[in-house]
Amino acid sequence: MTVARAHSALTAFLSGDVRSQELMARHTTYRIGGPAALYITCDTVSDLSSAVRILDAEDVPWIVLGKGSNVLVADEGYPGAVIVLGREFKTHETSDVLVRTGAAAILAGVVNDAFSRGLSGFESCVGIPGTIGGALAMNAGTRDGWIGDIVESVTLYVPGEGLIALRGEDVAWAYRDSGLSARGIIVEGTMRVEAGDKESIRESMEDSFRRRKETQPVGQPSAGSVFVNPEGDSAGRLIEQAGLKGERRGGAVVSDKHANFIVNDGGACAHDVLQLIQHIQNRVGELNGIELRTEIKFLGSFE
């Protein structure tokens, strides 16, 4: 693996920024994480194609990251390249029936724009952090609805093939998953909307945001829900039942508002969070015989 050679080639070919040893705590909602060997901003599809080609040629592992809202980066960092989508992927346009948006557009901004135009469809996405690409990858939403419900099409960049378009109905939408990340890099999404009563939309959005604020630690550093809900049950309920609300390891704490959130209470490191995750899994397993699976992604070595 020749990171230095990759850095030199990337700097020559890309219009976007290329950084070495970028601290990932600056780029995750947990505010946790050591340095990535390379941190690359791809402003165009051409940038993205060149970056992937160069990294693969130099045998440097890479991952595409949005706003870091569903990831825990190791304290030692990540020895590969973190790719983020830049300028060309942040735009979005709205008509009376469709919202077409780049994967790097902030989900909250798209939701607010739809509301301002009196368009219905995004109500289930209110208050969810991150980008459109992350929302599509994770099929973001609530038990009342998911972003996959309104997707008309998704465009992926597939290394070695280029851009491919998928119809929404051809995506395997599931609970907190879409399978899209395994098929390529999400670069654009088109969602269906419809005109609605602006006051009703506002009330629905405000109600959704109020419920989220009342039941989740909004404003505290976290990665969102830590565990996938077991079928027919709630991870939060199981963790609370185990008496683990407020449980702490270093600066990592199980939220008093929602037990399926581990928050950074100040100075938490990835090791603190991992210890707490393992303790929760062991305790819930002992009490209920249920193995809680993590929803957040792990970047770097956690051995």
Secondary structure per residue as TSV (DSSP state, phi and psi in degrees):
chain	resnum	aa	ss	phi	psi
A	1	M	-	360.0	123.4
A	2	T	-	-120.5	83.8
A	3	V	H	-63.6	-41.3
A	4	A	H	-61.1	-42.3
A	5	R	H	-67.5	-39.2
A	6	A	H	-62.9	-42.4
A	7	H	H	-59.0	-43.6
A	8	S	H	-63.2	-44.9
A	9	A	H	-68.6	-40.3
A	10	L	H	-62.8	-43.1
A	11	T	H	-61.0	-35.4
A	12	A	H	-74.5	-34.1
A	13	F	H	-96.7	-27.6
A	14	L	-	-95.8	147.1
A	15	S	S	-84.5	-22.5
A	16	G	S	-83.3	177.2
A	17	D	-	-78.7	143.1
A	18	V	E	-129.4	120.7
A	19	R	E	-122.1	150.0
A	20	S	E	-105.4	144.0
A	21	Q	E	51.6	51.1
A	22	E	E	-83.6	124.7
A	23	L	E	-67.4	119.6
A	24	M	G	-77.0	-14.3
A	25	A	G	-59.1	-23.1
A	26	R	G	-77.7	-12.1
A	27	H	G	-126.7	16.0
A	28	T	S	-127.3	148.8
A	29	T	T	-70.4	-16.8
A	30	Y	T	-74.9	-20.7
A	31	R	-	58.7	38.9
A	32	I	-	-131.9	145.0
A	33	G	-	136.7	136.7
A	34	G	-	-78.3	-169.0
A	35	P	E	-79.1	144.6
A	36	A	E	-88.9	139.1
A	37	A	E	-57.1	-41.1
A	38	L	E	-135.9	142.3
A	39	Y	E	-129.7	112.7
A	40	I	E	-119.7	127.1
A	41	T	E	-101.2	120.2
A	42	C	E	-104.1	111.8
A	43	D	-	-84.5	-18.6
A	44	T	S	-138.5	167.6
A	45	V	H	-63.2	-35.7
A	46	S	H	-62.2	-42.8
A	47	D	H	-57.8	-46.7
A	48	L	H	-62.4	-44.8
A	49	S	H	-61.5	-44.6
A	50	S	H	-65.7	-42.6
A	51	A	H	-61.0	-47.8
A	52	V	H	-64.1	-41.7
A	53	R	H	-61.8	-45.7
A	54	I	H	-66.8	-45.1
A	55	L	H	-63.3	-42.1
A	56	D	H	-65.1	-40.3
A	57	A	H	-64.3	-33.9
A	58	E	T	-93.0	6.0
A	59	D	T	58.6	39.0
A	60	V	-	-100.4	120.2
A	61	P	-	-64.7	150.9
A	62	W	E	-145.3	159.3
A	63	I	E	-145.8	147.4
A	64	V	E	-97.2	129.8
A	65	L	-	-124.2	141.2
A	66	G	S	-90.0	-116.0
A	67	K	S	-94.2	10.1
A	68	G	S	68.7	31.3
A	69	S	T	-91.4	-0.3
A	70	N	T	-139.4	35.7
A	71	V	E	-141.0	146.0
A	72	L	E	-119.3	118.4
A	73	V	E	-97.5	135.0
A	74	A	-	-59.9	150.7
A	75	D	T	-60.6	-31.8
A	76	E	T	-79.5	-8.0
A	77	G	-	91.2	-160.5
A	78	Y	E	-129.5	123.7
A	79	P	E	-78.0	1.9
A	80	G	E	-110.0	-153.6
A	81	A	E	-109.8	133.3
A	82	V	E	-100.0	121.6
A	83	I	E	-103.2	129.5
A	84	V	E	-120.3	145.4
A	85	L	E	-87.9	133.0
A	86	G	-	-108.5	-138.2
A	87	R	G	-45.9	-55.6
A	88	E	G	-64.2	-23.7
A	89	F	G	-95.9	5.4
A	90	K	S	-101.7	-5.7
A	91	T	-	-83.0	154.2
A	92	H	E	-150.0	151.7
A	93	E	E	-132.3	146.9
A	94	T	E	-128.6	133.4
A	95	S	-	-116.9	-171.1
A	96	D	S	-71.3	-17.5
A	97	V	S	-126.6	-15.9
A	98	L	E	-138.0	145.8
A	99	V	E	-118.4	118.0
A	100	R	E	-109.4	121.9
A	101	T	E	-142.9	144.2
A	102	G	E	-69.6	157.2
A	103	A	T	-67.2	-23.4
A	104	A	T	-89.6	-2.0
A	105	A	S	-64.3	140.0
A	106	I	B	-72.9	126.9
A	107	L	H	-55.9	-43.7
A	108	A	H	-60.5	-36.9
A	109	G	H	-66.3	-40.4
A	110	V	H	-66.3	-42.4
A	111	V	H	-60.3	-46.1
A	112	N	H	-66.7	-36.1
A	113	D	H	-65.1	-42.7
A	114	A	H	-61.2	-43.4
A	115	F	H	-61.1	-44.3
A	116	S	H	-62.2	-24.3
A	117	R	T	-94.6	0.8
A	118	G	T	71.9	33.1
A	119	L	E	-106.9	134.0
A	120	S	E	-100.0	148.7
A	121	G	S	147.4	-33.3
A	122	F	-	-98.7	11.2
A	123	E	G	-57.2	-34.9
A	124	S	G	-73.6	-8.3
A	125	C	G	-100.4	3.2
A	126	V	T	-61.6	131.1
A	127	G	T	81.6	0.0
A	128	I	-	-85.8	125.8
A	129	P	-	-77.1	169.6
A	130	G	S	102.3	-167.7
A	131	T	B	-105.3	168.9
A	132	I	H	-60.2	-41.7
A	133	G	H	-59.6	-44.1
A	134	G	H	-64.3	-38.9
A	135	A	H	-64.3	-39.5
A	136	L	H	-69.7	-40.9
A	137	A	H	-62.4	-39.2
A	138	M	H	-99.4	2.3
A	139	N	T	48.8	57.7
A	140	A	-	-61.8	150.3
A	141	G	E	159.3	-155.5
A	142	T	E	-132.3	-179.5
A	143	R	T	-64.7	-15.8
A	144	D	T	-87.7	-13.5
A	145	G	E	172.1	158.2
A	146	W	E	-130.5	157.4
A	147	I	G	-62.2	-30.7
A	148	G	G	-58.7	-23.2
A	149	D	G	-65.9	-23.2
A	150	I	G	-116.5	7.6
A	151	V	E	-78.1	125.0
A	152	E	E	-86.6	-45.2
A	153	S	E	-158.0	159.3
A	154	V	E	-133.3	136.3
A	155	T	E	-107.4	130.4
A	156	L	E	-116.2	149.4
A	157	Y	E	-101.1	121.2
A	158	V	E	-110.3	114.9
A	159	P	T	-52.6	131.2
A	160	G	T	88.3	-15.0
A	161	E	T	-119.0	-35.3
A	162	G	E	102.3	-152.2
A	163	L	E	-83.7	135.2
A	164	I	E	-131.8	146.3
A	165	A	E	-109.3	134.8
A	166	L	E	-117.9	138.1
A	167	R	E	-74.5	147.9
A	168	G	G	-55.4	-36.2
A	169	E	G	-71.2	-13.5
A	170	D	G	-95.5	3.0
A	171	V	S	-95.4	139.0
A	172	A	-	-84.5	70.6
A	173	W	-	-63.9	133.1
A	174	A	B	-146.5	177.2
A	175	Y	T	-60.9	116.0
A	176	R	T	55.8	32.7
A	177	D	B	-162.5	153.1
A	178	S	-	-135.0	-14.4
A	179	G	S	76.0	0.5
A	180	L	-	-68.5	-37.7
A	181	S	T	-61.9	-28.8
A	182	A	T	-78.1	-13.1
A	183	R	T	-99.7	-17.9
A	184	G	-	163.4	-170.8
A	185	I	E	-96.0	120.5
A	186	I	E	-68.7	124.5
A	187	V	E	-117.8	-20.1
A	188	E	E	-160.0	150.0
A	189	G	E	-137.6	147.5
A	190	T	E	-123.4	123.1
A	191	M	E	-116.8	144.7
A	192	R	E	-82.5	136.4
A	193	V	-	-134.6	169.7
A	194	E	E	-149.2	152.7
A	195	A	E	-64.8	139.4
A	196	G	-	-143.6	180.0
A	197	D	-	-76.8	118.7
A	198	K	H	-60.2	-36.8
A	199	E	H	-67.1	-39.9
A	200	S	H	-66.7	-40.0
A	201	I	H	-63.4	-44.3
A	202	R	H	-59.8	-45.4
A	203	E	H	-62.4	-41.1
A	204	S	H	-65.0	-43.0
A	205	M	H	-67.4	-42.7
A	206	E	H	-65.1	-38.0
A	207	D	H	-65.4	-41.6
A	208	S	H	-64.5	-43.9
A	209	F	H	-68.1	-37.5
A	210	R	H	-63.6	-43.0
A	211	R	H	-62.8	-41.4
A	212	R	H	-63.6	-42.9
A	213	K	H	-67.6	-35.5
A	214	E	H	-73.9	-28.2
A	215	T	H	-112.5	-6.7
A	216	Q	S	-129.2	154.0
A	217	P	-	-79.1	61.7
A	218	V	T	-61.3	132.6
A	219	G	T	96.9	-13.7
A	220	Q	S	-99.6	143.3
A	221	P	-	-62.3	119.5
A	222	S	B	-154.0	175.7
A	223	A	-	-109.3	18.1
A	224	G	S	83.0	-158.9
A	225	S	-	-61.6	132.1
A	226	V	-	-84.1	-39.6
A	227	F	B	-117.3	148.2
A	228	V	-	-72.9	136.7
A	229	N	-	-65.5	127.9
A	230	P	-	-63.2	153.6
A	231	E	T	-58.6	125.6
A	232	G	T	78.9	7.8
A	233	D	S	-145.7	-179.8
A	234	S	-	-123.5	128.0
A	235	A	H	-60.1	-40.9
A	236	G	H	-59.5	-42.2
A	237	R	H	-64.6	-42.5
A	238	L	H	-64.8	-39.7
A	239	I	H	-69.2	-41.8
A	240	E	H	-64.9	-41.4
A	241	Q	H	-60.6	-31.7
A	242	A	T	-78.4	1.6
A	243	G	T	73.7	29.8
A	244	L	-	-103.5	2.5
A	245	K	T	-60.7	132.6
A	246	G	T	84.7	-5.6
A	247	E	-	-60.3	140.6
A	248	R	E	-131.9	143.5
A	249	R	E	-134.3	109.9
A	250	G	T	59.2	-127.0
A	251	G	T	-91.2	6.0
A	252	A	E	-98.8	130.3
A	253	V	E	-136.1	138.7
A	254	V	E	-71.3	124.5
A	255	S	-	-60.0	138.9
A	256	D	S	-73.1	-20.7
A	257	K	S	-83.4	-41.6
A	258	H	-	-146.5	116.7
A	259	A	T	-69.5	-12.7
A	260	N	T	-89.2	12.0
A	261	F	-	-116.7	130.7
A	262	I	E	-108.0	122.2
A	263	V	E	-106.5	153.3
A	264	N	E	-87.5	105.8
A	265	D	-	-84.5	7.2
A	266	G	S	120.8	110.1
A	267	G	S	79.9	13.0
A	268	A	-	-68.6	146.1
A	269	C	-	-114.3	169.7
A	270	A	H	-61.6	-35.0
A	271	H	H	-62.3	-38.1
A	272	D	H	-60.3	-47.8
A	273	V	H	-63.7	-43.7
A	274	L	H	-63.1	-42.7
A	275	Q	H	-59.5	-41.4
A	276	L	H	-68.3	-41.1
A	277	I	H	-58.1	-48.0
A	278	Q	H	-65.3	-37.6
A	279	H	H	-64.4	-43.1
A	280	I	H	-62.6	-46.7
A	281	Q	H	-59.3	-44.0
A	282	N	H	-65.4	-43.3
A	283	R	H	-67.4	-46.7
A	284	V	H	-65.3	-37.2
A	285	G	H	-62.8	-42.0
A	286	E	H	-64.3	-41.3
A	287	L	H	-80.7	-35.6
A	288	N	H	-123.6	-7.6
A	289	G	-	69.3	21.0
A	290	I	-	-109.6	130.0
A	291	E	-	-93.8	107.5
A	292	L	-	-74.3	128.2
A	293	R	-	-96.7	139.0
A	294	T	B	-75.4	141.9
A	295	E	-	-93.8	-33.1
A	296	I	S	-72.0	154.0
A	297	K	E	-98.0	149.2
A	298	F	E	-110.3	129.3
A	299	L	E	-120.5	122.1
A	300	G	S	103.6	-172.0
A	301	S	-	-93.9	129.0
A	302	F	-	-120.3	25.9
A	303	E	-	-77.1	360.0
